[in-house]
Amino acid sequence: SKIPIPQKFVGKTILDLDIRRKFGLNIIAIEHDGEISTDVLPDHVFKDDNAIFVIGSYDKIRQLEESFN
């Protein structure tokens, strides 16, 4: 699933957010300026226009999206 990055993620790294441990999801790609990169590094700092592509169960993806609020 492609998920736009919420404002509260901007300026934080993948390591800071620890999405794998908290939600059981794996980030498989990051979109920035319309380009998709599969070179996902833990020190990637999220920017306003980023979106992440995650893989995992539907319920876990919904939990992640609900955490944005």
N, C-alpha and C positions, 0 to 999 in steps of 0.2 A: 504494500500500500504506500502511496505517496502522501506524505503529511507535511503541510507547510509549518515552518518553525514559528512558534508563538513568540511574541515580544520578550517574554520573560526568559527565553533561552538565548537571546542575542547576547554575545559577549562571553558566553560560557563554552566550555569544551565538551566533547563527547565524554571524556573521562569525568568531568564535573557532574554531568547529568546521570551517568551510570544507568542508562536505559536498559541494558541487558539484565543487570541484577534486579532493578526495581520492577521491571515489567515483563521480563522474559522475552524481549524482542531483540533482534539483531538488525543493526543499520547496515544495509548492503550497498547503498549509494547515497550521494549528496548532490543536489541540484543547486547550482549557483550561476546567475546570469544566463539561464537557459541551457547551460552545459551540465551534463551528468557525469560525475566522477565516481568510479568504484574504488578509488584509492582512499579508503576510509581510515583515517588515523586518529588515535585517541586524543591528540592535541589539536584537532581541528576546532577552530573558534567559529561559532555560528554567527552569521550576519543576517540582516533584515530579510533579504530575498532568498534565503536558503529554504530548501525543502529536503526532507529525508525520505528515503525509501526503506521501509522496514519489512521484515519477514517474521511471522509469528501467528499465533491464534487470533481470530477475530475478536474474542473477548479481551485479550491483552492489548490489542490495538485500540479498542474503545476505551480501555482504562487509561492509556496514555493520552488520548485525545481529551478525555474528561479531566485529566490533571492540569490541562492548560487553563482551565477556568478558575 
